Amino acid sequence: MARDRTVAYDDDSDDIAPDALSLLRRDHRLAEELFAEFLRAAPQQLDPLARRICKMLHVHAQIEEELFYPAVSRALTSEDRRLVDHAQVEHQQAREAIVRIESMTSEDPSFRNEVDLLDRRVAQHVASEEQELFPKVSASSLDLTALGIALAERRDTLLDVLGLHGDDEEGAANQRETRPDDRGATRPESG
């Protein structure tokens, strides 16, 4: 059976519903942006930014664990399922780091180190998923458009529950648009 690779449109908006891999890659880029923002942040911004990172990672991990990994496990060969097992181990390590970060404030001497450790773990996880798991998923018979729609719906629900809905990609884009460049002038972002 051939995979449906057509682009789906959401009836309620003009937005294109992403396929599963595009949605997850977009979340990965958002995490990278948030960690980079943390490195540049003023001291008074560290606590709220770290909380935002933790919440966004929680949402991302939850949609992967609830929907993506089970669907992928069913679609992959038993040999390739080891990639999903490995990803879940990495999620557990990230969850442990998130719990530590959420139990501290930026006044704690190890706060920045814990956020840096989480950043490195997430970067390793992203590289593993995008370089090893995603190509296998892409080559499988999984309907990535339908899975992407399910992931997007669950993601939106979780963002709403955590009060982050307006704080995802649009929030990161707004930060980029108003961030001063190295000369101190505000630079517009090109589309």
C-alpha positions in Angstrom: 0.0 0.0 0.0 1.4 3.4 -1.0 1.8 6.1 1.6 -0.3 9.2 1.4 2.2 12.0 0.9 -0.3 14.7 0.0 -0.4 17.9 2.0 -3.5 18.1 4.3 -5.3 21.3 5.0 -6.9 22.2 8.2 -10.6 23.1 7.7 -10.5 25.8 10.4 -7.6 27.7 9.0 -5.4 28.3 6.0 -2.5 26.5 7.7 -1.0 23.4 6.1 -1.2 20.5 8.5 2.4 19.2 8.9 3.5 15.7 8.4 4.7 14.1 11.6 8.4 14.5 10.8 8.1 18.1 9.8 6.2 18.9 13.0 8.9 17.1 15.2 11.7 18.8 13.3 10.0 22.2 13.9 9.9 21.4 17.6 13.6 20.5 17.5 14.5 23.8 15.9 12.3 25.6 18.6 14.2 23.8 21.3 17.5 24.9 19.8 16.3 28.5 19.6 15.2 28.4 23.2 18.5 27.0 24.5 20.4 29.6 22.4 18.2 32.3 23.9 19.0 31.0 27.4 22.7 31.5 26.7 22.1 35.1 25.7 19.6 35.9 28.4 19.9 38.5 31.1 20.0 37.1 34.7 16.3 38.1 35.4 15.2 36.1 32.3 16.9 32.8 33.2 14.2 31.4 35.4 11.2 32.0 33.1 13.2 30.9 30.1 14.3 27.7 31.8 10.7 27.0 32.8 9.5 27.6 29.2 12.2 25.2 27.9 11.2 22.5 30.3 7.5 22.9 29.5 8.0 22.8 25.7 10.3 19.8 26.0 7.6 18.1 28.2 5.0 18.7 25.5 7.3 17.4 22.7 8.3 14.3 24.6 4.7 13.6 25.5 3.4 13.7 22.0 6.3 11.5 20.8 5.7 8.9 23.6 1.9 8.9 23.3 1.5 8.9 19.5 4.7 8.9 17.5 6.8 6.1 19.1 3.9 3.6 19.2 3.0 4.2 15.6 6.6 4.1 14.5 7.2 0.9 16.5 4.3 -0.8 14.6 5.7 0.4 11.2 9.4 -0.5 11.7 11.2 -3.8 11.6 12.1 -5.4 14.9 15.7 -4.5 14.3 14.9 -0.8 13.7 12.7 -0.6 16.8 15.9 -0.4 18.8 16.0 3.2 17.7 12.7 3.9 19.4 13.9 2.1 22.5 17.1 4.3 22.5 15.0 7.4 22.0 12.8 6.5 25.0 16.0 6.1 27.2 17.1 9.6 26.1 13.6 10.9 27.0 14.0 9.5 30.5 17.4 11.1 30.9 15.9 14.5 29.8 13.0 14.1 32.2 15.4 13.6 35.1 17.3 16.8 34.1 14.0 18.7 33.7 13.0 17.6 37.3 16.3 18.9 38.6 16.0 22.2 36.8 12.4 22.7 37.9 13.4 22.2 41.5 16.0 25.1 41.3 16.2 28.8 40.6 18.8 30.7 38.8 20.3 31.6 42.1 21.5 27.9 42.5 25.1 27.6 41.5 24.4 24.5 39.4 21.4 25.9 37.6 23.2 26.9 34.4 25.1 23.6 34.4 21.9 21.7 34.6 20.4 23.6 31.7 23.6 23.1 29.7 23.4 19.4 30.4 19.8 19.3 29.3 20.8 21.2 26.1 23.5 18.7 25.3 21.2 15.7 25.9 18.5 17.2 23.8 21.0 18.0 21.0 22.2 14.4 21.1 18.6 13.1 21.0 17.7 15.4 18.1 20.7 14.3 16.1 19.9 10.6 16.7 16.3 11.0 15.8 16.9 13.1 12.7 19.8 11.1 11.4 18.8 7.6 12.2 15.2 7.2 13.2 13.5 9.7 10.8 15.0 8.2 7.6 13.7 4.8 8.7 10.2 6.2 9.4 10.2 8.1 6.1 10.9 4.9 4.3 8.2 3.0 6.1 4.5 2.7 5.1 3.4 5.0 7.9 0.9 7.7 6.9 2.9 10.6 8.1 0.2 13.2 7.2 -2.4 11.5 9.4 0.1 11.1 12.2 1.2 14.7 11.9 -2.4 15.9 12.3 -2.8 13.8 15.4 0.5 15.1 16.8 -0.5 18.7 16.1 -3.9 18.3 17.7 -2.4 16.7 20.9 0.4 19.3 20.9 -2.1 22.1 20.8 -4.1 20.6 23.6 -1.0 20.2 25.8 0.2 23.8 25.0 -3.3 25.1 26.0 -3.2 23.1 29.3 0.2 24.5 30.1 -0.7 28.1 29.0 1.9 28.0 26.3 -0.2 28.0 23.2 0.9 31.5 22.0 4.4 30.8 23.2 5.5 28.2 20.6 6.8 29.0 17.2 5.1 32.4 17.0 6.7 33.4 20.4 10.1 32.4 19.2 9.6 34.3 15.9 8.6 37.4 17.9 11.7 37.1 19.9 13.8 36.9 16.8 12.1 39.9 15.3 12.9 42.1 18.2 16.3 40.8 19.2 19.0 43.4 18.9 21.9 42.4 16.6 25.5 42.7 17.6 25.6 46.5 16.8 22.7 47.2 19.2 20.1 47.9 16.5 16.9 46.0 16.2 17.0 43.9 13.1 13.9 42.7 11.2 13.7 39.0 10.3 13.5 38.1 6.7 10.7 35.7 6.0 
